[in-house]
Structure formats: C-alpha cells, structure tokens
Amino acid sequence: MKIRRMFISILICVGCGSNLAQASVDCPPSNIKHVQVETDKVLVLPEGQAWHLIGFISQPGTKEMLSVVLAAQLADRKVVVRYPDGYDCTNYDLSTPALMVRLYN
C-alpha cells in the first residue's frame, strides 16, 4: 500500500512537471487592428504582425479570449497572445490556436 501511494505521488509530480516545462511563445504586446469572427474560428490582426488564429469556436476558452481581445480593442489597450513553442509571430498562421490572451497595460 505504501509503495502504491509513493508511485501515485511520483506520477502526479511528473504530470505537474511536464505542464510546467511546456514551452510557449508570447507575441509582443500589440494593439488589435482587426478582429474577424467566422462560423468556426476567431482571427485577429495585431499591429505590426500578421493574422493570427485565436481559436476555434468549438474549442473551450475561445469565446473568453475573444472577449478579452474585444475589450482591449475598445479600450485601445495592448494584448499579449501566447502560442505553443516554435510559433512565429511574424508569420501568417491560421492553423495554430492561441493558448492565452493577456490584457496588457
């Protein structure tokens, strides 16, 4: 029983560590020039960057990120959009969904 408990603890620690080690890319803080909502996805055009995919409508969190993007655009505030490791913020990419959107001061 003690070995089983220790094994479960190790699995939990490894699982937590893998999430912490997940690398990501934060695109530079930018004002949002354009927002495009399609039937299946949400796109944004940050100043000085190419079009980016925020997410697919069916994906959890996309509507919440859209709310942040719209609030930032209305308030003329900058946002930072986070993507998986290896993402190039200067490239036109409509296939990689964002991991996070942060309202920036």
Residue, then its C-alpha position, 0 to 999 in steps of 0.5 A: m500500500k505504501i509503495r502504491r501511494m509513493f508511485i501515485s505521488i511520483l506520477i502526479c509530480v511528473g504530470c505537474g512537471s511536464n505542464l510546467a516545462q511546456a514551452s510557449v511563445d508570447c507575441p509582443p504586446s500589440n494593439i488589435k487592428h482587426v478582429q474577424v469572427e467566422t462560423d468556426k474560428v476567431l482571427v485577429l490582426p495585431e499591429g505590426q504582425a500578421w493574422h493570427l488564429i485565436g481559436f476555434i469556436s468549438q474549442p473551450g476558452t475561445k469565446e473568453m479570449l475573444s472577449v478579452v481581445l474585444a475589450a482591449q480593442l475598445a479600450d485601445r489597450k495592448v494584448v499579449v497572445r501566447y502560442p505553443d513553442g516554435y510559433d512565429c509571430t511574424n508569420y501568417d498562421l491560421s492553423t495554430p490556436a492561441l493558448m492565452v490572451r493577456l490584457y496588457n497595460 
